[in-house]
Each structure stands twice: as structure tokens, then as C-alpha cells.
Amino acid sequence: MSAGTFAPAPAGASTARMVLAQSRMEARLMLRNGEQLLLAIVIPVIVLVGGVVGADRIGIDLDGHRAVDILSPGVLALAVMSTSFTSVAIATGFERRYGVIKLLGSSPLPRSGLLMGKVLALLNVVALQLVVLVVAGLALGWEPSLTHPPRSVAGLVLAVALGTAAFAALGLFVAGVLRAEATLALANLVYLLLMAGGGVVLPTTTYGGASSVIEWLPSGALGEAMRAALVDATIDGRSLLVLALWAVAGTVLTARTFKWE
């Protein structure tokens, strides 16, 4: 065949390309959904601004730290939790209800690729959240600890990665065993309870005797790991281990119970 002659070579797309295409679609759907955008960005910003103003007026004891320096890492953790757990659970629950999960499960994209696409989309949305909230925190006067930048960055990356894995696994578990309406109610209820009393926005020490229990919750562990990285410039190995255990537990439960229809 002479050079330049068109030679069709029909073939299916590679798994990597299909996963990337799926992740782009998932990310667009997340950002176009008003409720999920509210959970992902609007509510965390309101909590940050309101928390800083309220804490300064009330005079909450934060171990000598400024309110904005404590609340900013906590709100970053809240954003990770809102997207990784609440948004994933609700979106997946309704995808099961309308047969989207079943349809995609029968497509050339393998089911493992479908889950990988969701994870990549989730990471993209979380990255966008963190950028927006960091800018908001800096505008309010947040001064993250820079005494040991490599350690702070490492602690932040590990906290976000393990926190995302833990809450996404738990979100998929809930979405895979409950009906869409029940998933919607439970995901929002858990989000509100953990935001108020799960040690994610405020340090676990502010909860008195309950702190020893809250530290073992994924919300408390994520909040403490974020504050350790961005306030104390340290890596909280204990909290990261708790997140890893929740991630493993959630993954095992999801693998055993998730229903595609």
C-alpha cells in the first residue's frame, strides 16, 4: 500500500482511554449538579467564614491558635468528606435506581474501570475544592505552618488520599446496599452529624470526654491529620492509620455487598 493511503484499523479503545473518558464525564456530572456543588464548595466556604467570625466573637479555646488557622484545615477535611462520601453515595445510589450502573457494567468498560473512573473524577473534584478553599482561607488571613514544608505537604497528601479512599469506600458501601431514597437521607444525615460532632472541623479535644471515641471516627482522623500537617507541620501517623483501616473496611464491605442493580 502506497504511503499516505488511508488504512482503517477498527479497534476498541484501550482501557486507559475508556477510564479517562469515564472520569471526565463523572467529574462534569458532579460539577453540574447543584446539590453536589453546594456540598462540595458552597457549604464548606460558609462554614469557614461563619466559623472564623463566630469563634472570634465567642472566644473558643483553640490552644492559643487563631480560629482561621485551626478552622481552615478542618474545612478542607470537611470538603473531602462531603465529596468523597455524601456526593458519591447519593450519585451512585440514583445511578443504581435508574439502571445507569447496570448499563455501564455491561459496556466494554470493565467494572473495575468504571470504579477507577469514579475515583479519578473524585480526585479531580477534590483538588478543585482544595484550591478554592485554600484561596478563601488565605483571604481570611490563614497562615499555614511552613516550618517544615516537605513534611506538611507529605502529611496533607497522605491525609487527602487516605481520607478520600476511606469515605469513598464507605459511600459506595451505603449506595450499594440501600435504595436511592434511603441513601439520600442517610448520606445527608451522616454528613450533618459528622460536621457538627465528628471532629472534622474542630479539634477532637474540644469535645471533652468524647474525644477518645471521636478520634477513631474517619471524620475525626481526617480532621486531626489535616491539622497536624497544616498547623503543627507534622505527620499524624495514628490518624492516618485509622483512615487506612476505615478504607480497608469500607472496600471489603463494598466488594462483598455492592449490588449493580
N, C-alpha and C positions, 0 to 999 in steps of 0.2 A: 504494500500500500504506500503511495507516494506521501511525502512529508506534507503536513498541513491538511490532509484529508480527515474529515470528521469520522471518528470511530466510536460509536456509542458503547458504553460499558455499564449497562444497568446493574446496580447492586444496592443492597440495603446500606443505610448509613451505619457507621460504626457506633458501638455502644457509647463511646465517649461523646460523640456528637449528639446522640439522642438524649443523653443525660443533660448536656449543656442546654439543649433546646427546651427540655422539660423544666430545668431550673429557671430559665429566663421567663417562661410562661408562668410558673408558680410565683416568682417574685413580682411580676406585673399584676397578677391577680391579688396578691397581698396588698400592694400599694394602691390599687384601685378600689379596694373595699373600704368604705367609710368607717365601719365599726373597727376593723383591724387597724386602720390608720390612727383612729382615736386611741386605741390601746397602745399602739407602738410608739407614738410620738406625742400626741396632744396631752394625754393624761400624765405621762412622766414629766413633761415640761411644767404642767400646772402644779404637780406635787413638789417639784424642785423650787419653783418661785414661791409658792404658798408656804412650803416648809421653811425656807430660809427666812421669810418675813415673820412667820409665826414663831419660830424658835427664838429669833432675836427679841421679839416682844415678850414672850413668856419667860424666857431665860432658862431653857432646858439645859441641864448639866451634861456637857459633852466632853468631860475630862479636859477642859481647858482649850479645846479646839473651837474654831469658828464654825457656826452652823453650816455655812456653804461648803466648807472643806470636808465635813462629815456627810452631809446630805448628797453631795454630787456623786461620789462613788456609789452610795446607796440607790440613787435614782438610776444610775447606769445598770445596776443589778436588777432593778425593777423592770427596766426596759427589756433586758434579756429574758426575764421570766415571762413578761406579757406576750412577747412574740413567740418564744420557744414553746411555751405551754398553752396559754389561752388561745392564741391565734391558730396554732397548729391543730389543737384539739377541735376547735369549732369548725375550721375549714375542712378538716379530714372527716369529721362527723357528717357534715352535709354532703360531702363528696360521696360518702358511702350511701347515704339516703337516696341520692339521685342517680346512683349507678355509675358515677364517674370513675370511681376506684376500680369497679369490676371491668368497665370498658378499657381503661388504661392497662389493667392487668392482663388483658387478652391481646394487647397490641405487641408489635415487635420489641418494644422496650421491655426488658425483663423487670420483674417486680423489684428486684434489688436495685435496678437502675431508677425505677420510679421513686423509691425511698431516698436514693442518693440525690436525685434531682430536688426533692423536697429539702434535704439537708443543705445543699448548696444555695438554694433560694433563701432559706432561713438565714444562713450566714451573711448573705448579701444585705438582707433587710436589717439584721442586727448591726452590721457595720455602718449602715446609713443612720440608724438610730444613735449609735455611739457618737458619730460625728456631730449630729445636730445637738445632742445633749451636752457634749463637751464644749461646744461653742456657747450654748446657753449658760453653762456653769462658769466659763471664763468671763462671760459678760457680767455675771453677778459677783465677780471677784474671787472665784475659786483659784486656789494656788496649790495644785497637786504637788506632792513631795518629789523633789528632784535630787535628793541627797545621794541616791544610787540609781540612776536611770535604767541601766540594764536589768536590775533586779525588779524595779517597778514594772517595766514593760513585760518581763517574763511572767510576773505574778498576774498582771492584767490579762495577758493572752491565755494563760492556763485557766484562770477563773472564767473567762468568757467561753472558752472552748468546752470545759467540763460542765459549766452551768447550762450551756446550750444543749449539750448532749443529754444531761440529766432531765431537764424539763421537756425537751422534745420527745424523749422516750416515754416519759410519763403522759405527755399529751396524746401521743399515738396510742398508748395503752387505754386511756379513757375513751378516745374516739373509736377504738376498735371493739369495745365491748358494750357500749351504751348506744341507745338511739340518739339521733341528732338533737332532739329537743332536750333530752336529759344531759347530753354532753354540753350543750349551750349553757344550761342552768348551772351545772356543776363547775364547769371551767371558770365562769364568771364569779361564782361564789368562792371558789378556792383562791382566785386572784385577789378578790377583795379582802378575804381573811388573812392571806399571807402578806398583803401590802400593809394591813393595819397591825398585825401581831406576829408576823413571821420573821422579824429580824432582818428584813431585806433593806428597808430604807434607813432605819435607826439601828445603832449597835445593839447587840443582844444584851449587853449589860444594862440597858435602860429598862429591861423588862423584869428586873428583880430576880426573885427565886425561879421564875420560869425560864431564865436564860439557859440553864443547863439542859433543858429539853429543846428549846428553840435552836440551839447550836447544831442539833442533829437533823433539823429540817433542811431540805435543799435550799430553801429561801434564806435561812439564817447562814448556812455555809457559804452561799454565793455572796451575800452581803458582807460577811466578815472577810472573805478572800479579796473582794474588791477594795475594801477599806484598808486591809493590810498592805496591798500593793500601792495604793494611791495616797494614803495618809502616813503610813509608817515605813514605806519603801522596803517591805519585807514580803516573803512568800509564806503564806499560811498553809503549811503542809497538812495540818489536821483538817482544815475546811476543804481543801482540795481532795483529800482522801474521802471525806463524806460525800462530796459531789460525785466522785468516781463510783462509789458504792451505789448511790442512787441511780446513776447512769446504767450500771450493770444490771441492777434490779429491774429498772424500767424496760431495758432492752429484752431481758429474759421474759418478763411478763408479756410484752408486746408480741414477741416471737411465738409464744405459746397460745395466746388468746385472740390475736387480731383477726377479725373477720373481714374479708374483702367485699362482702355484700350483706 
